[in-house]
């Protein structure tokens, strides 16, 4: 029987609970620590679908400001 250590878990970085657009489940996406920022990707643990870092659109939300401003 294999024993999993904490160092094995520390090799992955997990996201907040997010819906996978492929399998439509709420999961914690992950990527391997040290992944390339350009070619790296988040991966769904259920279906294995990958989302490239470069394709994610992350907006900085500022309180009291709208997109038109």
N, C-alpha and C positions, 0 to 999 in steps of 0.2 A: 504494500500500500504506500503510495507516494504521500509525502508530507509537504503541504504548501506553507511556505514561510511568508512573513510580512514583506520581505524584499521583493518577492514575485508580484505581490499586489501593487507595490510602490512603482513598478515599471510601467503601469498604466495610469493615465489621467482620465478621470470621469467627468462628464458634463452634469448639469442640472437635469432633472427629468424633462425629456424632450420627445415630441412625437416624431417617429420615423415616418417619412412620407411614402416609404415603400411597403411596410407591413402594417402601418397605421396603429402601432402600439406606443404607449408612453414608456420610454426606456432611458437609461443613463448611457449615452453614447460614450465611447472611449477612443483614445489613441495611445500609441506607445510613446513613452517618455523619450525625448530627443528626436521626435519626428521632424522631418524637413518642413519648414513653414510654407514652402511653395508647393511641394508635391505630397505633403502629408495629408491625412484625412481623418475625420471622425468616422467611427464604424459602429453600426447597430449590432448589439450582442445577440439579437434574436435572428435576424435574417442575413446579417453580414453585409448589408448595403453600405457603401462608403460615400461620404460627403466631403469633397475636397475643401481644405481650409480656404482656398482662393475663391470658392463659389458661395461661401456664406456671406451674407450681407449683415453687418453689425452696425447699427446706428447708435451713436451716443445720444441718450435721451436727456434733454435739459428741461427742468421744470419751468413751466410758464412760457415756453417758446413753442411756436408752431412751425410747420414746414414752410409756410408762406412767408414767414418773417425773415 
